[in-house]
Amino acid sequence: MLVRPIVKWAGGKTRLLASLKPHVPKQIKTYVEPFAGGAALFFSLAGEAPRRFENAILNDANPELVACYRAVQRHVDDVIAALGKYKYDRALYYKTRDRDTAEMSDVERAARFIFLNRTCYNGLWRVNAKGKFNVPFGRYRDPRICDADALRAASWALSGATIHNGDFTTATRDLGAGDFVYFDPPYVPVSKTADFTSYAAGGFGASDQARLVSEIRRLRTAGARVVLSNADTPETRALYKGFKKVAVEAPRPINSNAQKRGPARELVVIS
């Protein structure tokens, strides 16, 4: 079955799948993505026959994304119905963006999330210090807000997954031999203006990058297999000194300057 991401995501891995999948074991006990984002690798592997993994754990620090995945997993037809009230409209966008999700059901949050994701500027999800989504309205010809077939395929893929909202260690604490983890964290910035760590309140700084390296070393000792993607920078190479590393080229689809959206070098770390 063809299963693809249901949200656009900064740093999404759809175009990097050919470089990632050769490093994924053929048989996996538990497949884990602690920084799920668009979950391109998970969805691609879930659509394979036979499926490589018995169980799956997806985690993300963004509570709206997690609510979206849970709603699609459990109530996909309700999400599709809720999306029917949305249209590509600037006033509706800002009214929807300003709504408080605290009292919403997961279905309502999912529909809001998908609508904003499909119609915001560059598909970028960014929040301020208070955790409020603040990306402006995007300019498109006719964005597809509801892709019912893709949502139903994603629901099928997510049907047996455990979905968490929390720190990346929430998803990795009990793993061991036979398990596989794909880490796709907010990248080490390649410059002062190329920092996309604000996908959730609190960001993801240098100390978090160091914690991640320590967790990967712990997982390696426990017998789990690990693959990680990050920017190919001197800082990243220093962080992962002693690990196997493969440099690859990936598209850079999000940049305020369209002329700077060409290929970027990324580093695939294998443990």
BANUNU-752708 format. One record per residue: residue in three letters; y negated, x, z of N, C-alpha, C in turn. Coordinates in steps of 0.001 Angstrom, whole numbers, padded with zeros to 6 digits, always signed. Example, Ala and Ser with C-alpha at 12.3 -4.5 7.8 and 13.67 -1.06 7.14 Angstrom:
REM residues 2
ala+005690+013190+007800+004500+012300+007800+003300+013200+007800ser+002250+012850+007080+001060+013670+007140-000030+012900+007870
REM end
This chain:
REM residues 271
met+001199+000839+000000+000000+000000+000000-001250+000874+000000leu-002236+000506-000796-003507+001231-000804-004349+000753+000377val-004648+001680+001285-005491+001364+002435-006638+002357+002439arg-007849+001869+002575-009003+002755+002529-009973+002397+003660pro-010912+003291+003956-011878+003010+005024-012665+001733+004760ile-012999+001030+005836-013761-000216+005712-015230-000023+006057val-015601+001188+006486-017007+001487+006764-017378+002797+006085lys-018647+002912+005726-019185+004186+005250-019520+005025+006474trp-019268+006344+006391-019472+007159+007580-019954+008545+007190ala-020977+009022+007892-021464+010382+007643-020325+011364+007878gly-020034+012189+006880-018943+013143+007014-017578+012535+006787gly-017500+011333+006212-016211+010702+005931-015330+011603+005075lys-014015+011513+005261-013103+012484+004675-012331+012009+003451thr-012733+010927+002832-012004+010428+001671-011881+011496+000583arg-012960+012205+000326-012942+013204-000748-012338+014534-000304leu-011939+014629+000937-011318+015862+001434-009833+015669+001716leu-009301+014492+001401-007904+014194+001730-006927+015177+001089ala-007190+015583-000139-006274+016501-000822-006188+017849-000118ser-007257+018224+000594-007255+019489+001335-006651+019344+002729leu-006640+018116+003248-006149+017889+004610-004665+017538+004660lys-004218+016687+003757-002865+016146+003860-001750+017184+003786pro-001898+018311+003046-000838+019320+003060-000589+019934+004441his-001557+019818+005340-001413+020397+006678-000908+019394+007712val-000640+018175+007277-000126+017140+008177+001398+017159+008136pro+002072+017207+009281+003542+017202+009290+004123+015982+008589lys+005308+016129+008027+005960+015022+007325+006457+013959+008292gln+006811+014375+009504+007266+013427+010511+006471+013640+011792ile+005907+012560+012305+005020+012627+013466+005451+011570+014479lys+005502+011953+015731+005800+010984+016791+004589+010089+017031thr+003466+010697+017426+002218+009958+017627+001104+010630+016841tyr+000447+009876+015985-000690+010360+015210-001963+009983+015956val-002898+010951+016100-004087+010718+016923-005343+011186+016196glu-006377+010335+016202-007720+010727+015756-008692+010456+016898pro-009113+011488+017620-010024+011288+018752-011468+011008+018335phe-011833+011340+017092-013153+011024+016532-012897+010193+015273ala-012582+008931+015439-012055+008149+014320-013050+008018+013168gly-014308+007658+013453-015264+007465+012371-014703+006510+011332gly-014766+006899+010061-014209+006081+008994-012701+006115+008903ala-012050+007053+009629-010585+007141+009727-009902+007240+008364ala-010494+007983+007442-009949+008074+006081-008537+008650+006059leu-008282+009688+006859-006953+010292+006861-005928+009332+007446phe-006278+008662+008542-005370+007681+009132-005002+006599+008123phe-005990+005995+007479-005714+004910+006549-004884+005385+005360ser-005167+006584+004877-004404+007117+003753-002942+007321+004124leu-002693+007910+005289-001324+008153+005737-000609+006848+006066ala-001344+005880+006632-000739+004595+006983-000237+003854+005761gly-000855+004098+004620-000458+003420+003393+000727+004049+002685glu+001163+005207+003158+002299+005880+002537+003608+005165+002887ala+004581+005267+001994+005917+004733+002258+006943+005830+001964pro+007735+006230+002965+007691+005736+004352+006511+006336+005108arg+006074+005644+006149+004958+006107+006967+005396+007334+007770arg+004503+008321+007898+004857+009574+008573+004931+009443+010092phe+004246+008464+010674+004162+008419+012134+004737+007116+012694glu+005220+007220+013932+005762+006062+014630+004657+005289+015344asn+003740+006019+015976+002665+005424+016760+001347+006065+016362ala+000237+005388+016652-001086+005934+016340-002072+005587+017441ile-002971+006532+017697-004057+006333+018651-005357+006692+017939leu-006296+005754+017916-007622+006008+017379-008628+005879+018513asn-009574+006802+018550-010600+006798+019588-011941+007132+018957asp-012993+006554+019508-014338+006949+019093-015306+006670+020231ala-016373+007465+020286-017390+007279+021321-018338+006138+021004asn-018315+005651+019766-019212+004581+019344-018583+003224+019679pro-019115+002491+020656-018484+001233+021066-018520+000154+020000glu-019532+000152+019131-019607-000856+018082-018531-000630+017025leu-018279+000621+016690-017213+000938+015743-015861+000537+016317val-015636+000835+017589-014366+000496+018223-014172-001017+018272ala-015226-001756+018615-015136-003221+018616-014805-003736+017220cys-015363-003105+016206-015082-003488+014822-013607-003293+014499tyr-013061-002132+014820-011649-001879+014521-010733-002822+015292arg-011057-003101+016537-010226-004010+017316-010247-005420+016733ala-011413-005860+016302-011515-007199+015712-010762-007282+014389val-010890-006258+013554-010169-006232+012282-008664-006181+012537gln-008257-005439+013538-006847-005334+013891-006266-006691+014313arg-007005-007434+015133-006460-008634+015779-006902-009953+015141his-008092-009966+014528-008654-011228+014057-009325-011049+012696val-008638-010458+011753-009273-010088+010489-009819-011302+009734asp-009101-012418+009743-009595-013587+009020-010884-014133+009635asp-011013-014023+010957-012243-014456+011617-013410-013531+011261val-013113-012240+011145-014160-011284+010742-014636-011598+009330ile-013697-011855+008429-014054-012186+007046-014916-013441+007006ala-014542-014449+007806-015322-015686+007852-016721-015431+008408ala-016817-014600+009457-018123-014302+010065-019030-013549+009103leu-018455-012710+008254-019253-011963+007286-019863-012872+006220gly-019298-014075+006076-019794-014992+005063-021233-015434+005282lys-021746-015330+006502-023125-015766+006780-024149-014687+006467tyr-023687-013479+006133-024614-012382+005867-024880-012228+004381lys-026106-011856+004057-026487-011557+002685-027428-010363+002698tyr-027588-009753+001537-028446-008573+001425-029903-009005+001456asp-030495-008929+002635-031855-009432+002831-032542-008580+003906arg-033730-008108+003599-034445-007210+004500-034748-007858+005853ala-035265-009075+005841-035604-009746+007104-034355-009990+007950leu-033269-010413+007301-032019-010639+008027-031484-009328+008604tyr-031669-008252+007849-031206-006943+008324-031867-006590+009654tyr-033196-006654+009704-033894-006240+010918-033658-007221+012068lys-033521-008495+011767-033193-009469+012802-031815-009169+013389thr-030868-008840+012518-029505-008524+012961-029464-007198+013709arg-030212-006225+013215-030242-004917+013869-030760-005016+015298asp-031709-005915+015536-032333-006033+016849-031530-006876+017836arg-030482-007513+017389-029688-008351+018291-028929-007505+019311asp-028878-007978+020538-028113-007332+021601-026655-007753+021466thr-025752-006790+021459-024335-007107+021268-023598-007367+022579ala-024286-007247+023703-023621-007325+025007-022845-008624+025201glu-023385-009728+024703-022732-011023+024904-021922-011468+023686met-021802-010611+022694-021057-010975+021488-019559-010771+021674ser-018777-011547+020939-017345-011292+020852-017113-010093+019936asp-015896-009545+019968-015588-008437+019064-015715-008860+017612val-015377-010095+017287-015495-010575+015914-016959-010573+015475glu-017851-011074+016322-019274-011078+015992-019813-009665+015869arg-019382-008789+016768-019829-007389+016706-019327-006714+015442ala-018104-007020+015055-017536-006419+013845-018312-006852+012610ala-018605-008142+012503-019340-008633+011337-020737-008018+011284arg-021398-007943+012438-022715-007311+012498-022636-005845+012087phe-021642-005157+012608-021493-003731+012323-021276-003491+010831ile-020372-004243+010237-020069-004051+008818-021285-004382+007959phe-021981-005468+008293-023182-005836+007546-024226-004725+007604leu-024514-004225+008804-025509-003166+008942-025053-001894+008235asn-023784-001562+008372-023245-000359+007751-023354-000411+006229arg-023141-001604+005668-023165-001761+004211-024578-001845+003644thr-025556-002151+004471-026906-002381+003949-027958-001432+004510cys-027587-000557+005450-028568+000375+006005-028789+001556+005062tyr-029792+002334+005344-030140+003494+004524-029001+004516+004525asn-028454+004793+003346-027428+005815+003150-026135+005565+003908gly-025947+004367+004469-024731+004116+005239-024636+004940+006498leu-025773+005432+006977-025789+006319+008146-025851+005503+009430trp-024952+005804+010367-025007+005157+011679-025602+006152+012672arg-026769+005810+013172-027488+006698+014091-028088+005839+015196val-028022+006325+016423-028580+005583+017553-029609+006447+018274asn-030519+005761+019005-031514+006488+019798-030953+006829+021176ala-031801+007354+022047-031345+007791+023373-030793+006647+024207lys-031210+005407+023895-030716+004240+024628-029476+003628+023981gly-028982+004288+022946-027785+003789+022282-028038+002679+021295lys-029302+002461+020899-029647+001391+019973-029666+001907+018537phe-028993+001199+017654-028958+001551+016241-030365+001459+015655asn-030812+002503+014958-032210+002530+014511-032399+002985+013061val-031383+002851+012241-031498+003251+010838-032212+002149+010047pro-033143+002514+009162-033881+001491+008390-033033+000832+007309phe-033569-000218+006754-032948-000982+005674-032764-000090+004449gly-031632-000232+003778-031360+000566+002589-031675-000179+001308arg-031878+000556+000239-032186-000030-001069-030971+000086-001978tyr-030382-001043-002302-029208-001112-003163-029415-002215-004203arg-028615-002207-005238-028703-003270-006230-027991-004532-005744asp-026747-004396-005380-025978-005560-004940-024816-005076-004077pro-025077-004683-002833-024014-004117-001989-022940-005138-001668arg-021702-004676-001651-020584-005549-001310-020428-005566+000203ile-020822-006642+000817-020824-006726+002269-019434-007039+002817cys-018697-007909+002123-017365-008284+002592-016329-007987+001520asp-015451-007034+001792-014318-006729+000920-013065-007233+001638ala-012713-008477+001389-011621-009114+002130-010292-008391+001949asp-010009-007929+000741-008743-007239+000506-008659-005951+001320ala-009761-005183+001341-009780-003933+002106-009650-004208+003599leu-010289-005259+004076-010208-005599+005492-008795-006008+005888arg-008137-006777+005052-006761-007191+005368-005799-006015+005313ala-006004-005102+004362-005160-003904+004311-005374-003040+005549ala-006624-002911+005975-006927-002143+007184-006312-002801+008409ser-006333-004131+008472-005726-004851+009589-004234-004559+009676trp-003589-004543+008528-002160-004203+008478-001923-002778+008982ala-002748-001836+008546-002585-000441+008962-002827-000268+010455leu-003764-001029+011001-004127-000913+012415-003210-001696+013339ser-002287-002462+012787-001528-003425+013579-000782-002805+014757gly-000295-001583+014605+000449-000964+015698-000306+000123+016434ala-001607+000251+016148-002390+001351+016727-002979+000974+018080thr-003138+001981+018928-003899+001846+020169-005308+002336+019890ile-006317+001548+020251-007706+001871+019914-008519+002004+021191his-009135+003173+021382-009906+003462+022592-011377+003711+022265asn-012225+003488+023259-013635+003866+023208-013897+004820+024362gly-014173+006090+024034-014412+007053+025102-014529+008467+024594asp-014524+009403+025499-014529+010825+025182-013249+011179+024431phe-013303+012232+023639-012136+012590+022825-010884+012854+023659thr-011055+013316+024896-009896+013604+025741-009166+012326+026158thr-009812+011172+026014-009149+009895+026293-007904+009732+025439ala-007949+010259+024221-006856+010062+023271-005803+011159+023312thr-006090+012279+023965-005205+013446+023847-004487+013839+025124arg-004754+013162+026212-004296+013671+027511-002781+013717+027681asp-002029+012853+027009-000579+012790+027251+000251+013268+026067leu-000312+014055+025189+000400+014461+023979+001245+015705+024191gly+002242+015863+023296+003118+017019+023384+003854+017251+022084ala+005054+017812+022164+005839+018162+020983+006084+016935+020112gly+005912+017121+018816+006125+016039+017859+004884+015233+017548asp+003817+015428+018346+002574+014691+018126+001630+015495+017231phe+000734+014780+016558-000228+015415+015660-001616+014856+015911val-002607+015750+015965-003986+015345+016218-004879+015851+015087tyr-005689+014941+014536-006714+015352+013580-008071+015156+014231phe-008763+016264+014458-010102+016242+015043-011151+016327+013930asp-012047+015368+013905-013179+015383+012964-014456+015147+013773pro-014845+016116+014592-015974+015920+015505-017308+015989+014774pro-018395+015572+015436-019722+015889+014895-019795+017391+014660tyr-020284+017764+013490-020210+019162+013094-021207+020054+013818val-020831+021330+013920-021780+022349+014336-022896+022350+013296pro-024166+022173+013686-025249+022068+012698-025366+023314+011832val-025543+023114+010521-025738+024247+009615-027201+024664+009573ser-028095+023787+010089-029514+024106+010182-030129+023164+011210lys-031392+023377+011534-032074+022536+012521-032257+021107+012040thr-032228+020906+010710-032440+019563+010161-031145+018909+009703ala-030021+019584+009903-028738+019041+009446-027835+018772+010635asp-028310+017932+011544-027598+017668+012785-027321+016179+012908phe-026073+015775+012652-025703+014366+012718-024848+014103+013956thr-025360+014454+015140-024593+014235+016359-024969+012936+017036ser-025919+012204+016519-026413+011007+017198-025699+009741+016749tyr-024387+009840+016535-023619+008665+016167-023329+007803+017385ala-023523+008347+018580-023364+007602+019828-024337+008180+020834ala-024692+007381+021836-025635+007849+022854-025082+009094+023537gly-025938+010096+023714-025511+011327+024371-025261+012471+023416gly-024948+012149+022147-024740+013190+021155-023505+014026+021432phe-023439+015188+020771-022285+016086+020903-022805+017497+020718gly-023047+018187+021829-023704+019486+021794-022766+020671+021881ala-023343+021849+022110-022579+023094+022137-021516+023097+023227ser-021845+022544+024386-020850+022515+025467-019667+021629+025105asp-019933+020563+024343-018856+019686+023894-017974+020392+022861gln-018604+021162+021977-017824+021940+021013-016900+022914+021743ala-017396+023543+022797-016575+024477+023575-015438+023744+024288arg-015725+022552+024822-014669+021752+025462-013578+021407+024463leu-013993+021125+023240-013038+020769+022205-012097+021931+021903val-012637+023136+021809-011788+024304+021574-010772+024459+022699ser-011209+024284+023930-010302+024394+025073-009193+023346+025011glu-009557+022132+024587-008553+021067+024490-007540+021370+023388ile-007997+021944+022280-007074+022299+021201-006111+023380+021663arg-006603+024348+022416-005708+025381+022959-004673+024761+023899arg-005099+023802+024715-004171+023129+025624-003110+022359+024845leu-003526+021668+023802-002582+020913+022988-001579+021833+022303arg-002064+022973+021837-001159+023930+021200-000097+024399+022186thr-000508+024676+023405+000440+025089+024441+001444+023982+024749ala+000989+022715+024681+001859+021571+024965+002816+021260+023816gly+002614+021909+022666+003525+021721+021545+003039+020774+020476ala+001841+020221+020606+001299+019309+019595+000727+020104+018425arg+000773+019519+017240+000161+020124+016062-001260+019600+015925val-002182+020460+015461-003595+020093+015388-004205+020566+014079val-005035+019718+013475-005900+020099+012360-007310+019634+012715leu-008300+020460+012427-009695+020141+012712-010553+020453+011505ser-011572+019635+011282-012588+019897+010261-013907+020188+010953asn-014665+021130+010411-016004+021394+010921-016787+022127+009836ala-018064+022271+010074-018890+023008+009122-018480+024474+009115asp-018544+025093+007955-018211+026518+007848-019464+027328+008158thr-019646+027651+009426-020786+028434+009895-020277+029616+010708pro-021091+030636+010896-020681+031743+011768-020321+031261+013180glu-021057+030249+013672-020773+029723+015013-019394+029074+015070thr-019044+028310+014024-017736+027670+013999-016626+028703+013918arg-016797+029698+013071-015769+030734+012946-015578+031495+014257ala-016673+031692+014980-016562+032367+016273-015834+031481+017286leu-016149+030189+017278-015485+029259+018192-013978+029249+017988tyr-013557+029329+016719-012138+029214+016408-011514+030551+016015lys-012022+031602+016599-011439+032928+016399-009989+032917+016882gly-009092+033441+016052-007686+033465+016413-006880+032302+015863phe-007578+031288+015315-006894+030159+014685-006820+030380+013174lys-005820+029800+012536-005756+029808+011086-006880+028941+010545lys-007611+029441+009535-008762+028717+008980-008712+028743+007456val-009060+027609+006852-009123+027502+005396-010483+026936+005028ala-011230+027631+004189-012541+027149+003741-012354+026248+002524val-013041+025111+002528-012957+024161+001416-014360+023690+001070glu-014511+023137-000116-015788+022557-000514-015693+021045-000422ala-016715+020440+000172-016745+018987+000328-018112+018482-000094pro-018187+017245-000596-019483+016690-000985-020358+016455+000236arg-021655+016515+000042-022616+016210+001100-023389+014972+000652pro-022864+013743+000943-023460+012523+000404-024688+012039+001142ile-024967+012547+002353-026095+012041+003131-027119+013148+003331asn-028259+012990+002697-029371+013912+002866-030610+013182+002387ser-031720+013348+003073-032945+012673+002658-033417+013154+001296asn-033015+014364+000924-033343+014916-000385-032107+014825-001267ala-032150+013961-002304-030991+013741-003161-030520+015021-003837gln-031431+015979-004057-031056+017228-004721-030219+018134-003823lys-030133+017796-002542-029360+018610-001600-028040+017942-001223arg-027553+017028-002073-026315+016327-001784-025136+016905-002565gly-025169+018159-002871-024074+018798-003587-022974+019230-002635pro-022034+020065-003127-020928+020503-002292-021387+021347-001108ala-020675+021198+000006-020936+022006+001192-019630+022638+001626arg-019696+023826+002161-018486+024496+002631-018105+023985+004006glu-016851+023586+004125-016316+023149+005401-015135+024025+005771leu-014800+023995+007038-013713+024809+007556-012624+023895+008093val-011400+024071+007603-010243+023357+008137-009507+024334+009044val-009410+023965+010311-008737+024793+011309-007376+024208+011572ile-006347+025069+011571-004962+024606+011699-004318+025285+012901ser-003722+024479+013765-003037+025026+014935-001631+024446+015025
REM end
